[in-house]
Amino acid sequence: MLISEIMTPKPVTVYLDTELRLIKEIFDHVHFHHLLVENEEDQTLAGIISDRDLLQALSPYIDTSSEQQRDAATLKKQAHQT
């Protein structure tokens, strides 16, 4: 099996300082479960963030009637904080 058979040819990447709000938006609109996290300074791979990592980092009350300011604040965390 070749990697080209399972990976997308142009992967979607985010930077270490990308807010979780943007990462959530990406995952809400695509059909994959992992994003590559790049170091913006030298364009090297810094890590991988999964949709499960995101769910674990965000408050479960986001987008509900019970959402409070502290819940919304979890969306301001950055990729390197997960």
Secondary structure, 3 states (H helix, E strand, C coil): CCHHHCCCCCCCEEECCCEHHHHHHHHHHCCCCEEEEEECCCCEEEEEEEHHHHHHHCCCCCCCCCCCHHHHHHHHCEHHHC
